[in-house]
């Protein structure tokens, strides 16, 4: 794995996570407000770019190699939702998210 | 009767289940479509664009769009720390349905991973179920 592909995997993951956070933020606002439109578009753009980077990466790597990174998104999204969106993250929710991440990684390793 | 159906449709937890089912259905259609798609010369094959010739791929796309809409509805009402982990139930449902409908083989290690995801989902879901009962 070259530095560039590592960077691309990282960027794709970050954009996907940001996309989810943007969409969540958009849906919490008034549907006629500018904030809603702005964050909905931002979320869609972030996810679209992430999608095409992943598509490009799939040409060079196996899906089973790229999938674990996707699995990490569960834990990261939970943490960022708590930090940025001020959602409540109980130890129990965190444990659940960690197990799901672990499970997704295990599924893709086999 | 119609009132009941409407209440169900507007229930975010029902919509979350719907998202998971729609995503799973879309993946099954996309897989079927991708397999039957015509093979293009190596140079242009990587985009998967030839898949658009298959009706199954278009059904898949429709289900993807529907799942996205129901997911947006879910986001309006359920915190991300709960909704996102629960949506990962697709990692249980997709392998199970590709085993059942597409005759794919699942290794022991993969079954273990699926079980781990399931346990994680149940751990997140249980306090939520209790919370809902009180409402």
gemmi code that builds the backbone of each chain (N, CA, C; Angstrom):
import gemmi

chains = {
    "A": [
        ("UNK", (0.850, -1.191, 0.000), (0.000, 0.000, 0.000), (0.887, 1.242, 0.000)),
        ("UNK", (0.663, 2.092, -0.960), (1.445, 3.321, -1.025), (0.859, 4.381, -0.102)),
        ("UNK", (1.606, 5.455, 0.069), (1.148, 6.552, 0.915), (-0.137, 7.152, 0.355)),
        ("UNK", (-0.186, 7.244, -0.987), (-1.348, 7.865, -1.616), (-2.612, 7.045, -1.399)),
        ("UNK", (-2.508, 5.718, -1.538), (-3.716, 4.909, -1.341), (-4.145, 4.933, 0.124)),
        ("UNK", (-3.174, 4.967, 1.046), (-3.524, 5.077, 2.469), (-4.273, 6.383, 2.713)),
        ("UNK", (-3.779, 7.435, 2.076), (-4.403, 8.749, 2.210), (-5.824, 8.725, 1.644)),
        ("UNK", (-5.985, 8.070, 0.476), (-7.309, 7.999, -0.164), (-8.299, 7.214, 0.686)),
        ("UNK", (-7.839, 6.109, 1.289), (-8.715, 5.323, 2.166), (-9.176, 6.191, 3.329)),
        ("UNK", (-8.214, 6.952, 3.897), (-8.514, 7.831, 5.024), (-9.515, 8.916, 4.617)),
        ("UNK", (-9.278, 9.543, 3.454), (-10.154, 10.632, 2.992), (-11.567, 10.099, 2.725)),
        ("UNK", (-11.654, 8.922, 2.088), (-12.968, 8.342, 1.789), (-13.747, 8.088, 3.076)),
        ("UNK", (-13.046, 7.571, 4.098), (-13.695, 7.276, 5.377), (-14.168, 8.561, 6.056)),
        ("UNK", (-13.279, 9.558, 6.096), (-13.618, 10.831, 6.735), (-14.813, 11.487, 6.029)),
        ("UNK", (-14.802, 11.471, 4.678), (-15.899, 12.107, 3.936), (-17.221, 11.390, 4.182)),
        ("UNK", (-17.164, 10.062, 4.277), (-18.387, 9.292, 4.551), (-18.946, 9.666, 5.918)),
        ("UNK", (-18.038, 9.720, 6.915), (-18.456, 10.061, 8.288), (-19.006, 11.489, 8.345)),
        ("UNK", (-18.283, 12.421, 7.714), (-18.759, 13.809, 7.669), (-20.133, 13.880, 7.005)),
        ("UNK", (-20.302, 13.096, 5.931), (-21.584, 13.057, 5.217), (-22.728, 12.694, 6.160)),
        ("UNK", (-22.517, 11.627, 6.954), (-23.559, 11.211, 7.901), (-23.849, 12.316, 8.918)),
        ("UNK", (-22.782, 12.957, 9.425), (-22.968, 14.014, 10.428), (-23.705, 15.212, 9.812)),
        ("UNK", (-23.342, 15.563, 8.578), (-24.017, 16.672, 7.880), (-25.497, 16.370, 7.692)),
        ("UNK", (-25.793, 15.142, 7.225), (-27.194, 14.766, 6.977), (-28.000, 14.817, 8.269)),
        ("UNK", (-27.380, 14.319, 9.359), (-28.071, 14.326, 10.646), (-28.372, 15.781, 11.063)),
        ("UNK", (-27.367, 16.632, 10.912), (-27.518, 18.035, 11.280), (-28.607, 18.694, 10.419)),
        ("UNK", (-28.629, 18.353, 9.116), (-29.638, 18.915, 8.215), (-31.037, 18.499, 8.660)),
        ("UNK", (-31.201, 17.208, 8.965), (-32.540, 16.707, 9.278), (-33.043, 17.215, 10.626)),
        ("UNK", (-32.135, 17.735, 11.449), (-32.578, 18.275, 12.739), (-33.040, 19.718, 12.619)),
        ("UNK", (-32.786, 20.331, 11.442), (-33.198, 21.728, 11.306), (-34.587, 21.824, 10.677)),
        ("UNK", (-35.086, 23.049, 10.661), (-36.345, 23.346, 9.999), (-36.172, 23.064, 8.502)),
        ("UNK", (-37.108, 22.274, 7.931), (-36.923, 21.809, 6.551), (-37.002, 22.944, 5.526)),
        ("UNK", (-37.464, 24.121, 5.937), (-37.511, 25.238, 4.981), (-36.360, 26.211, 5.186)),
        ("UNK", (-35.510, 25.917, 6.197), (-34.423, 26.867, 6.492), (-33.256, 26.675, 5.532)),
        ("UNK", (-32.385, 27.682, 5.501), (-31.197, 27.604, 4.646), (-30.218, 26.580, 5.205)),
        ("UNK", (-30.211, 26.479, 6.551), (-29.304, 25.523, 7.193), (-29.584, 24.105, 6.703)),
        ("UNK", (-30.885, 23.780, 6.564), (-31.264, 22.452, 6.075), (-30.695, 22.208, 4.684)),
        ("UNK", (-30.938, 23.137, 3.751), (-30.467, 22.973, 2.370), (-28.951, 22.847, 2.322)),
        ("UNK", (-28.277, 23.765, 3.064), (-26.815, 23.784, 3.049), (-26.232, 22.443, 3.499)),
        ("UNK", (-26.725, 21.952, 4.646), (-26.129, 20.736, 5.186), (-26.556, 19.490, 4.423)),
        ("UNK", (-27.767, 19.507, 3.853), (-28.197, 18.366, 3.032), (-27.294, 18.250, 1.803)),
        ("UNK", (-27.054, 19.391, 1.143), (-26.190, 19.400, -0.045), (-24.768, 18.987, 0.349)),
        ("UNK", (-24.270, 19.560, 1.468), (-22.917, 19.217, 1.926), (-22.809, 17.712, 2.184)),
        ("UNK", (-23.835, 17.148, 2.825), (-23.830, 15.712, 3.113), (-23.814, 14.890, 1.842)),
        ("UNK", (-24.675, 15.271, 0.884), (-24.749, 14.532, -0.381), (-23.427, 14.613, -1.138)),
        ("UNK", (-22.823, 15.824, -1.164), (-21.549, 16.000, -1.877), (-20.463, 15.141, -1.227)),
        ("UNK", (-20.358, 15.224, 0.115), (-19.328, 14.454, 0.828), (-19.476, 12.961, 0.534)),
        ("UNK", (-20.726, 12.467, 0.579), (-20.933, 11.034, 0.368), (-20.669, 10.627, -1.077)),
        ("UNK", (-21.026, 11.509, -2.017), (-20.779, 11.196, -3.428), (-19.278, 11.100, -3.713)),
        ("UNK", (-18.505, 12.073, -3.197), (-17.051, 12.034, -3.408), (-16.466, 10.766, -2.779)),
        ("UNK", (-16.916, 10.475, -1.547), (-16.442, 9.274, -0.860), (-16.749, 8.027, -1.684)),
        ("UNK", (-17.960, 7.988, -2.274), (-18.384, 6.846, -3.092), (-17.439, 6.639, -4.278)),
        ("UNK", (-17.105, 7.734, -4.970), (-16.264, 7.587, -6.162), (-14.805, 7.280, -5.806)),
        ("UNK", (-14.319, 7.830, -4.681), (-12.960, 7.463, -4.240), (-12.915, 5.956, -3.934)),
        ("UNK", (-13.972, 5.480, -3.229), (-14.022, 4.055, -2.895), (-14.074, 3.205, -4.156)),
        ("UNK", (-14.872, 3.648, -5.130), (-14.976, 2.930, -6.402), (-13.606, 2.829, -7.064)),
        ("UNK", (-12.862, 3.934, -7.038), (-11.511, 3.948, -7.595), (-10.588, 3.008, -6.835)),
        ("UNK", (-10.684, 3.030, -5.485), (-9.835, 2.160, -4.663), (-10.119, 0.690, -4.938)),
        ("UNK", (-11.402, 0.398, -5.229), (-11.796, -0.996, -5.470), (-11.113, -1.572, -6.706)),
        ("UNK", (-10.674, -0.686, -7.611), (-9.949, -1.178, -8.787), (-8.602, -1.739, -8.399)),
        ("UNK", (-8.050, -1.247, -7.273), (-6.696, -1.636, -6.905), (-6.643, -2.599, -5.729)),
        ("UNK", (-7.681, -2.576, -4.900), (-7.670, -3.432, -3.722), (-8.912, -4.311, -3.670)),
        ("UNK", (-8.787, -5.434, -2.923), (-9.948, -6.294, -2.705), (-10.944, -5.592, -1.800)),
        ("UNK", (-12.206, -5.926, -1.999), (-13.254, -5.374, -1.144), (-12.988, -5.759, 0.312)),
        ("UNK", (-12.498, -6.999, 0.516), (-12.266, -7.478, 1.876), (-11.150, -6.692, 2.560)),
        ("UNK", (-10.285, -6.072, 1.749), (-9.220, -5.252, 2.323), (-9.756, -3.871, 2.712)),
        ("UNK", (-10.675, -3.348, 1.903), (-11.187, -1.997, 2.145), (-12.322, -1.977, 3.169)),
        ("UNK", (-13.026, -3.094, 3.306), (-14.221, -3.098, 4.137), (-13.986, -2.815, 5.625)),
        ("UNK", (-12.886, -3.354, 6.213), (-12.657, -3.072, 7.642), (-12.635, -1.583, 7.962)),
        ("UNK", (-12.131, -0.792, 7.036), (-12.080, 0.658, 7.289), (-13.497, 1.217, 7.411)),
        ("UNK", (-14.390, 0.680, 6.577), (-15.796, 1.054, 6.643), (-16.392, 0.658, 8.002)),
        ("UNK", (-15.954, -0.503, 8.484), (-16.449, -0.998, 9.770), (-16.120, -0.051, 10.911)),
        ("UNK", (-14.950, 0.582, 10.813), (-14.532, 1.519, 11.858), (-15.473, 2.706, 11.972)),
        ("UNK", (-16.222, 2.964, 10.878), (-17.091, 4.140, 10.873), (-18.106, 4.117, 12.018)),
        ("UNK", (-18.522, 2.917, 12.453), (-19.532, 2.846, 13.520), (-19.016, 3.514, 14.789)),
        ("UNK", (-17.816, 3.115, 15.226), (-17.249, 3.681, 16.447), (-16.987, 5.181, 16.273)),
        ("UNK", (-16.397, 5.533, 15.128), (-16.020, 6.941, 14.917), (-17.259, 7.835, 14.867)),
        ("UNK", (-18.317, 7.373, 14.156), (-19.542, 8.178, 14.063), (-20.168, 8.358, 15.441)),
        ("UNK", (-20.166, 7.285, 16.251), (-20.724, 7.394, 17.597), (-19.978, 8.446, 18.411)),
        ("UNK", (-18.646, 8.402, 18.346), (-17.847, 9.357, 19.121), (-18.082, 10.786, 18.626)),
        ("UNK", (-18.029, 10.959, 17.290), (-18.177, 12.323, 16.750), (-19.592, 12.870, 16.968)),
        ("UNK", (-20.598, 11.995, 16.916), (-21.974, 12.450, 17.171), (-22.077, 12.970, 18.604)),
        ("UNK", (-21.360, 12.308, 19.515), (-21.380, 12.752, 20.910), (-20.634, 14.078, 21.058)),
        ("UNK", (-19.467, 14.178, 20.415), (-18.635, 15.371, 20.581), (-19.212, 16.568, 19.828)),
        ("UNK", (-19.535, 16.369, 18.549), (-19.941, 17.500, 17.707), (-21.434, 17.805, 17.832)),
        ("UNK", (-22.280, 16.743, 17.777), (-23.726, 16.979, 17.805), (-24.293, 16.946, 19.225)),
        ("UNK", (-23.381, 16.774, 20.228), (-23.782, 16.758, 21.645), (-24.829, 15.681, 21.933)),
        ("UNK", (-24.728, 14.535, 21.283), (-25.641, 13.440, 21.601), (-25.124, 12.679, 22.813)),
        ("UNK", (-26.037, 11.977, 23.479), (-25.641, 11.221, 24.660), (-25.036, 9.891, 24.231)),
        ("UNK", (-23.792, 9.636, 24.653), (-23.147, 8.365, 24.342), (-22.874, 7.635, 25.653)),
        ("UNK", (-23.753, 6.682, 25.984), (-23.555, 5.929, 27.223), (-22.499, 4.852, 26.991)),
        ("UNK", (-21.878, 4.351, 28.084), (-20.905, 3.256, 27.934), (-21.515, 2.072, 27.182)),
        ("UNK", (-22.801, 1.829, 27.449), (-23.473, 0.707, 26.805), (-23.555, 0.901, 25.293)),
        ("UNK", (-23.934, 2.115, 24.858), (-23.997, 2.406, 23.418), (-22.616, 2.269, 22.789)),
        ("UNK", (-21.587, 2.735, 23.521), (-20.230, 2.656, 22.992), (-19.791, 1.200, 22.846)),
        ("UNK", (-20.122, 0.386, 23.854), (-19.782, -1.042, 23.798), (-20.446, -1.691, 22.583)),
        ("UNK", (-21.728, -1.381, 22.384), (-22.449, -1.928, 21.228), (-21.785, -1.538, 19.924)),
        ("UNK", (-21.437, -0.248, 19.803), (-20.800, 0.245, 18.575), (-19.462, -0.456, 18.351)),
        ("UNK", (-18.686, -0.641, 19.450), (-17.371, -1.282, 19.338), (-17.519, -2.732, 18.867)),
        ("UNK", (-18.513, -3.452, 19.420), (-18.735, -4.848, 19.019), (-19.126, -4.931, 17.542)),
        ("UNK", (-19.989, -3.990, 17.097), (-20.411, -3.993, 15.693), (-19.206, -3.745, 14.790)),
        ("UNK", (-18.387, -2.754, 15.154), (-17.167, -2.486, 14.376), (-16.296, -3.734, 14.310)),
        ("UNK", (-16.074, -4.354, 15.478), (-15.264, -5.577, 15.522), (-15.852, -6.662, 14.640)),
        ("UNK", (-17.171, -6.806, 14.690), (-17.846, -7.825, 13.887), (-17.672, -7.589, 12.397)),
        ("UNK", (-17.833, -6.326, 11.972), (-17.693, -6.001, 10.545), (-16.261, -6.291, 10.079)),
        ("UNK", (-15.283, -5.927, 10.923), (-13.881, -6.205, 10.577), (-13.672, -7.711, 10.435)),
        ("UNK", (-14.211, -8.479, 11.379), (-14.059, -9.944, 11.347), (-14.700, -10.538, 10.096)),
        ("UNK", (-15.903, -10.046, 9.746), (-16.595, -10.543, 8.553), (-15.734, -10.327, 7.308)),
        ("UNK", (-15.091, -9.164, 7.234), (-14.351, -8.855, 6.017), (-12.977, -9.512, 5.984)),
        ("UNK", (-12.495, -9.962, 7.144), (-11.190, -10.629, 7.163), (-11.266, -12.038, 6.599)),
        ("UNK", (-12.477, -12.636, 6.617), (-12.562, -14.048, 6.244), (-12.868, -14.234, 4.769)),
    ],
    "B": [
        ("UNK", (-58.081, 1.642, 10.511), (-57.124, 0.810, 9.771), (-56.090, 1.685, 9.045)),
        ("UNK", (-56.611, 2.644, 8.269), (-55.703, 3.549, 7.554), (-54.915, 4.389, 8.550)),
        ("UNK", (-55.611, 4.787, 9.625), (-54.963, 5.564, 10.680), (-53.790, 4.787, 11.283)),
        ("UNK", (-54.036, 3.500, 11.535), (-52.996, 2.621, 12.101), (-51.799, 2.536, 11.172)),
        ("UNK", (-52.086, 2.350, 9.873), (-51.015, 2.221, 8.881), (-50.196, 3.502, 8.814)),
        ("UNK", (-50.900, 4.618, 8.902), (-50.236, 5.915, 8.836), (-49.323, 6.109, 10.043)),
        ("UNK", (-49.844, 5.719, 11.226), (-49.052, 5.814, 12.448), (-47.777, 4.989, 12.336)),
        ("UNK", (-47.935, 3.794, 11.775), (-46.794, 2.895, 11.613), (-45.752, 3.510, 10.685)),
        ("UNK", (-46.237, 4.053, 9.565), (-45.324, 4.645, 8.578), (-44.566, 5.833, 9.159)),
        ("UNK", (-45.210, 6.557, 10.060), (-44.581, 7.744, 10.629), (-43.695, 7.412, 11.820)),
        ("UNK", (-43.722, 6.137, 12.258), (-42.897, 5.737, 13.378), (-41.433, 5.607, 12.936)),
        ("UNK", (-40.523, 6.413, 13.528), (-39.122, 6.366, 13.087), (-38.475, 4.990, 13.254)),
        ("UNK", (-38.886, 4.236, 14.289), (-38.285, 2.905, 14.498), (-38.713, 1.954, 13.391)),
        ("UNK", (-39.968, 2.095, 12.962), (-40.435, 1.294, 11.816), (-39.637, 1.678, 10.568)),
        ("UNK", (-39.405, 2.986, 10.396), (-38.647, 3.454, 9.232), (-37.210, 2.941, 9.266)),
        ("UNK", (-36.642, 2.819, 10.480), (-35.276, 2.293, 10.601), (-35.232, 0.831, 10.126)),
        ("UNK", (-36.239, 0.047, 10.537), (-36.338, -1.343, 10.058), (-36.480, -1.353, 8.538)),
        ("UNK", (-37.305, -0.432, 8.041), (-37.542, -0.339, 6.595), (-36.228, -0.024, 5.866)),
        ("UNK", (-35.440, 0.916, 6.419), (-34.148, 1.252, 5.801), (-33.301, -0.009, 5.643)),
        ("UNK", (-33.203, -0.763, 6.743), (-32.370, -1.976, 6.731), (-32.871, -2.971, 5.677)),
        ("UNK", (-34.195, -3.161, 5.622), (-34.764, -4.097, 4.638), (-34.536, -3.603, 3.210)),
        ("UNK", (-34.711, -2.291, 2.994), (-34.541, -1.736, 1.642), (-33.086, -1.843, 1.189)),
        ("UNK", (-32.141, -1.577, 2.114), (-30.720, -1.684, 1.760), (-30.395, -3.135, 1.379)),
        ("UNK", (-30.872, -4.071, 2.191), (-30.617, -5.491, 1.911), (-31.184, -5.884, 0.551)),
        ("UNK", (-32.447, -5.496, 0.285), (-33.066, -5.822, -0.998), (-32.284, -5.222, -2.154)),
        ("UNK", (-31.834, -3.965, -1.974), (-31.097, -3.309, -3.054), (-29.810, -4.070, -3.359)),
        ("UNK", (-29.110, -4.517, -2.311), (-27.846, -5.239, -2.516), (-28.082, -6.543, -3.272)),
        ("UNK", (-29.170, -7.234, -2.939), (-29.464, -8.501, -3.628), (-29.739, -8.259, -5.111)),
        ("UNK", (-30.524, -7.218, -5.403), (-30.816, -6.879, -6.808), (-29.535, -6.472, -7.541)),
        ("UNK", (-28.704, -5.651, -6.864), (-27.477, -5.169, -7.504), (-26.533, -6.333, -7.805)),
        ("UNK", (-26.443, -7.280, -6.862), (-25.570, -8.435, -7.069), (-26.060, -9.253, -8.274)),
        ("UNK", (-27.372, -9.517, -8.300), (-27.947, -10.267, -9.418), (-27.684, -9.552, -10.741)),
        ("UNK", (-27.914, -8.229, -10.732), (-27.731, -7.430, -11.943), (-26.280, -7.404, -12.388)),
        ("UNK", (-25.366, -7.268, -11.408), (-23.942, -7.177, -11.744), (-23.465, -8.464, -12.401)),
        ("UNK", (-23.981, -9.603, -11.944), (-23.559, -10.895, -12.486), (-24.032, -11.058, -13.929)),
        ("UNK", (-25.273, -10.618, -14.200), (-25.805, -10.834, -15.549), (-25.430, -9.714, -16.528)),
        ("UNK", (-24.714, -8.679, -16.022), (-24.334, -7.561, -16.894), (-23.345, -8.037, -17.957)),
        ("UNK", (-23.433, -7.483, -19.170), (-22.480, -7.856, -20.211), (-21.073, -7.419, -19.833)),
        ("UNK", (-20.078, -8.259, -20.173), (-18.688, -7.907, -19.867), (-18.143, -7.011, -20.969)),
        ("UNK", (-17.667, -5.848, -20.562), (-17.068, -4.926, -21.535), (-15.562, -5.186, -21.596)),
        ("UNK", (-14.892, -4.651, -22.629), (-13.432, -4.774, -22.695), (-12.787, -4.238, -21.423)),
        ("UNK", (-11.636, -4.821, -21.048), (-11.000, -4.522, -19.757), (-10.881, -3.019, -19.466)),
        ("UNK", (-10.585, -2.234, -20.485), (-10.327, -0.815, -20.273), (-11.478, -0.044, -19.667)),
        ("UNK", (-12.723, -0.402, -20.032), (-13.868, 0.363, -19.548), (-14.713, -0.422, -18.552)),
        ("UNK", (-14.267, -1.639, -18.215), (-15.097, -2.522, -17.398), (-15.197, -2.091, -15.943)),
        ("UNK", (-14.185, -1.377, -15.443), (-14.100, -1.161, -14.000), (-15.221, -0.327, -13.410)),
        ("UNK", (-15.865, 0.532, -14.210), (-16.869, 1.417, -13.620), (-18.161, 0.683, -13.276)),
        ("UNK", (-18.368, -0.496, -13.849), (-19.603, -1.212, -13.598), (-20.761, -0.604, -14.364)),
        ("UNK", (-20.444, 0.290, -15.302), (-21.488, 1.019, -16.019), (-22.320, 0.087, -16.909)),
        ("UNK", (-21.713, -1.039, -17.328), (-22.452, -1.983, -18.177), (-23.624, -2.596, -17.412)),
        ("UNK", (-23.564, -2.520, -16.087), (-24.648, -3.048, -15.255), (-25.970, -2.352, -15.521)),
        ("UNK", (-25.916, -1.126, -16.055), (-27.146, -0.375, -16.312), (-28.015, -1.065, -17.371)),
        ("UNK", (-27.426, -2.022, -18.096), (-28.194, -2.759, -19.097), (-29.123, -3.777, -18.439)),
        ("UNK", (-28.898, -4.037, -17.164), (-29.699, -5.047, -16.474), (-30.848, -4.396, -15.692)),
        ("UNK", (-32.042, -4.966, -15.845), (-33.212, -4.440, -15.122), (-33.004, -4.569, -13.620)),
        ("UNK", (-32.339, -5.657, -13.194), (-32.103, -5.868, -11.764), (-31.310, -4.723, -11.146)),
        ("UNK", (-30.349, -4.186, -11.910), (-29.557, -3.063, -11.403), (-30.457, -1.849, -11.165)),
        ("UNK", (-31.388, -1.622, -12.082), (-32.315, -0.483, -11.926), (-33.243, -0.677, -10.735)),
        ("UNK", (-33.719, -1.918, -10.523), (-34.505, -2.186, -9.303), (-33.649, -1.868, -8.085)),
        ("UNK", (-32.385, -2.305, -8.141), (-31.456, -2.044, -7.038), (-31.336, -0.559, -6.760)),
        ("UNK", (-31.189, 0.228, -7.834), (-31.041, 1.677, -7.684), (-32.293, 2.286, -7.039)),
        ("UNK", (-33.481, 1.820, -7.473), (-34.728, 2.325, -6.882), (-34.768, 2.047, -5.375)),
        ("UNK", (-34.336, 0.824, -4.999), (-34.334, 0.483, -3.575), (-33.309, 1.310, -2.795)),
        ("UNK", (-32.176, 1.629, -3.450), (-31.167, 2.478, -2.800), (-31.765, 3.850, -2.500)),
        ("UNK", (-32.461, 4.419, -3.497), (-33.057, 5.746, -3.313), (-34.102, 5.713, -2.195)),
        ("UNK", (-34.952, 4.676, -2.223), (-35.987, 4.550, -1.192), (-35.351, 4.428, 0.191)),
        ("UNK", (-34.269, 3.635, 0.285), (-33.631, 3.442, 1.591), (-33.036, 4.762, 2.088)),
        ("UNK", (-32.518, 5.566, 1.162), (-31.932, 6.851, 1.542), (-32.999, 7.793, 2.106)),
        ("UNK", (-34.182, 7.798, 1.477), (-35.267, 8.662, 1.946), (-35.722, 8.233, 3.348)),
        ("UNK", (-35.894, 6.928, 3.548), (-36.345, 6.496, 4.865), (-35.249, 6.744, 5.914)),
        ("UNK", (-33.989, 6.651, 5.497), (-32.879, 6.947, 6.423), (-32.895, 8.412, 6.848)),
        ("UNK", (-33.181, 9.312, 5.899), (-33.271, 10.736, 6.246), (-34.388, 10.958, 7.266)),
        ("UNK", (-35.504, 10.248, 7.091), (-36.614, 10.368, 8.041), (-36.172, 9.897, 9.430)),
        ("UNK", (-35.440, 8.774, 9.457), (-34.925, 8.246, 10.722), (-34.054, 9.290, 11.417)),
        ("UNK", (-33.173, 9.936, 10.633), (-32.234, 10.914, 11.204), (-32.959, 12.081, 11.860)),
        ("UNK", (-34.173, 12.352, 11.391), (-34.914, 13.478, 11.941), (-35.309, 13.221, 13.395)),
        ("UNK", (-35.463, 11.957, 13.757), (-36.018, 11.648, 15.077), (-35.096, 10.869, 16.010)),
        ("UNK", (-34.201, 10.074, 15.466), (-33.386, 9.207, 16.328), (-31.936, 9.699, 16.349)),
        ("UNK", (-31.324, 9.782, 17.560), (-29.924, 10.206, 17.632), (-29.025, 9.287, 16.806)),
        ("UNK", (-27.967, 9.873, 16.244), (-27.044, 9.110, 15.401), (-26.353, 8.000, 16.191)),
        ("UNK", (-26.071, 8.265, 17.494), (-25.382, 7.265, 18.316), (-26.215, 5.991, 18.470)),
        ("UNK", (-27.527, 6.091, 18.223), (-28.381, 4.902, 18.286), (-28.718, 4.405, 16.880)),
        ("UNK", (-29.132, 5.326, 15.990), (-29.600, 4.926, 14.660), (-28.488, 4.281, 13.824)),
        ("UNK", (-27.280, 4.874, 13.854), (-26.228, 4.354, 12.976), (-25.776, 2.938, 13.365)),
        ("UNK", (-25.475, 2.704, 14.670), (-25.146, 1.316, 15.035), (-26.265, 0.337, 14.660)),
        ("UNK", (-27.523, 0.717, 14.915), (-28.629, -0.201, 14.604), (-28.725, -0.466, 13.105)),
        ("UNK", (-28.428, 0.563, 12.279), (-28.526, 0.373, 10.829), (-27.509, -0.673, 10.352)),
        ("UNK", (-26.484, -0.932, 11.191), (-25.483, -1.937, 10.823), (-26.019, -3.362, 10.897)),
        ("UNK", (-27.281, -3.489, 11.261), (-27.932, -4.798, 11.194), (-27.889, -5.338, 9.763)),
        ("UNK", (-27.690, -4.443, 8.788), (-27.552, -4.911, 7.392), (-26.387, -5.891, 7.267)),
        ("UNK", (-25.363, -5.742, 8.139), (-24.218, -6.648, 8.051), (-24.568, -8.049, 8.527)),
        ("UNK", (-25.719, -8.184, 9.193), (-26.226, -9.509, 9.544), (-27.160, -10.001, 8.434)),
        ("UNK", (-28.031, -9.092, 8.012), (-29.092, -9.471, 7.071), (-28.566, -9.763, 5.664)),
        ("UNK", (-27.592, -8.983, 5.200), (-27.084, -9.193, 3.835), (-26.375, -10.550, 3.702)),
        ("UNK", (-25.437, -10.897, 4.607), (-24.837, -12.234, 4.479), (-25.884, -13.349, 4.568)),
        ("UNK", (-26.827, -13.208, 5.519), (-27.848, -14.249, 5.667), (-28.671, -14.392, 4.391)),
        ("UNK", (-29.057, -13.260, 3.785), (-29.896, -13.380, 2.597), (-29.088, -13.775, 1.369)),
        ("UNK", (-27.780, -13.444, 1.338), (-27.011, -13.930, 0.182), (-26.749, -15.428, 0.319)),
        ("UNK", (-26.727, -15.903, 1.565), (-26.630, -17.345, 1.802), (-27.946, -18.023, 1.389)),
        ("UNK", (-29.058, -17.400, 1.751), (-30.368, -18.004, 1.513), (-30.805, -17.883, 0.049)),
        ("UNK", (-30.709, -16.666, -0.517), (-31.247, -16.431, -1.867), (-30.212, -16.667, -2.971)),
        ("UNK", (-28.954, -16.377, -2.703), (-27.948, -16.453, -3.768), (-27.023, -17.653, -3.613)),
        ("UNK", (-27.303, -18.524, -2.617), (-26.501, -19.740, -2.392), (-25.022, -19.450, -2.187)),
        ("UNK", (-24.710, -18.329, -1.538), (-23.309, -18.050, -1.256), (-22.884, -18.815, -0.006)),
        ("UNK", (-21.585, -19.099, 0.065), (-21.068, -19.879, 1.193), (-20.443, -18.925, 2.217)),
        ("UNK", (-20.739, -19.144, 3.504), (-20.221, -18.286, 4.564), (-19.272, -19.089, 5.443)),
        ("UNK", (-18.033, -18.570, 5.614), (-17.039, -19.293, 6.407), (-17.340, -19.163, 7.899)),
        ("UNK", (-16.691, -20.023, 8.688), (-16.914, -20.005, 10.139), (-16.542, -18.653, 10.732)),
        ("UNK", (-15.391, -18.115, 10.292), (-14.959, -16.843, 10.844), (-15.975, -15.740, 10.526)),
        ("UNK", (-16.553, -15.830, 9.331), (-17.541, -14.832, 8.941), (-18.797, -14.950, 9.799)),
        ("UNK", (-19.212, -16.202, 10.089), (-20.356, -16.398, 10.992), (-20.074, -15.745, 12.341)),
        ("UNK", (-18.813, -15.891, 12.827), (-18.445, -15.281, 14.114), (-18.588, -13.761, 14.044)),
        ("UNK", (-18.116, -13.171, 12.945), (-18.235, -11.726, 12.777), (-19.688, -11.280, 12.758)),
        ("UNK", (-20.521, -12.055, 12.037), (-21.951, -11.741, 11.955), (-22.572, -11.790, 13.351)),
        ("UNK", (-22.171, -12.822, 14.136), (-22.693, -12.963, 15.500), (-22.292, -11.756, 16.351)),
        ("UNK", (-21.036, -11.317, 16.186), (-20.536, -10.162, 16.944), (-21.349, -8.907, 16.627)),
        ("UNK", (-21.632, -8.681, 15.328), (-22.449, -7.533, 14.925), (-23.832, -7.631, 15.571)),
        ("UNK", (-24.387, -8.847, 15.540), (-25.726, -9.058, 16.104), (-25.747, -8.728, 17.595)),
        ("UNK", (-24.715, -9.192, 18.334), (-24.641, -8.901, 19.770), (-24.560, -7.384, 19.992)),
        ("UNK", (-23.721, -6.721, 19.199), (-23.586, -5.269, 19.308), (-24.908, -4.555, 19.083)),
        ("UNK", (-25.639, -4.987, 18.038), (-26.936, -4.377, 17.729), (-27.912, -4.588, 18.884)),
        ("UNK", (-27.914, -5.811, 19.449), (-28.832, -6.100, 20.557), (-28.491, -5.254, 21.784)),
        ("UNK", (-27.187, -5.062, 22.047), (-26.769, -4.256, 23.195), (-27.257, -2.814, 23.044)),
        ("UNK", (-27.186, -2.291, 21.805), (-27.666, -0.920, 21.568), (-29.195, -0.883, 21.646)),
        ("UNK", (-29.842, -1.922, 21.129), (-31.303, -1.897, 20.987), (-32.039, -2.086, 22.309)),
        ("UNK", (-31.449, -2.818, 23.241), (-32.195, -3.196, 24.441), (-32.651, -2.012, 25.299)),
        ("UNK", (-31.733, -1.107, 25.679), (-32.207, 0.037, 26.474), (-33.201, 0.903, 25.699)),
        ("UNK", (-33.064, 0.932, 24.362), (-33.986, 1.711, 23.534), (-35.385, 1.120, 23.630)),
        ("UNK", (-35.457, -0.221, 23.565), (-36.754, -0.900, 23.644), (-37.426, -0.588, 24.973)),
        ("UNK", (-36.615, -0.575, 26.050), (-37.158, -0.289, 27.375), (-37.664, 1.157, 27.439)),
        ("UNK", (-36.870, 2.057, 26.837), (-37.226, 3.481, 26.803), (-38.571, 3.672, 26.092)),
        ("UNK", (-38.756, 2.931, 24.985), (-39.978, 3.059, 24.182), (-41.193, 2.580, 24.954)),
        ("UNK", (-41.000, 1.511, 25.761), (-42.112, 0.960, 26.533), (-42.692, 2.010, 27.477)),
        ("UNK", (-41.788, 2.809, 28.043), (-42.225, 3.814, 29.012), (-43.056, 4.905, 28.350)),
        ("UNK", (-42.806, 5.158, 27.082), (-43.476, 6.276, 26.399), (-44.974, 6.039, 26.200)),
    ],
}
model = gemmi.Model(1)
for chain_id, residues in chains.items():
    chain = gemmi.Chain(chain_id)
    for i, (resn, *xyz) in enumerate(residues, 1):
        res = gemmi.Residue()
        res.name, res.seqid = resn, gemmi.SeqId(i, " ")
        for name, pos in zip(("N", "CA", "C"), xyz):
            atom = gemmi.Atom()
            atom.name, atom.element = name, gemmi.Element(name[0])
            atom.pos, atom.b_iso = gemmi.Position(*pos), 0.0
            res.add_atom(atom)
        chain.add_residue(res)
    model.add_chain(chain)
structure = gemmi.Structure()
structure.add_model(model)
structure.setup_entities()
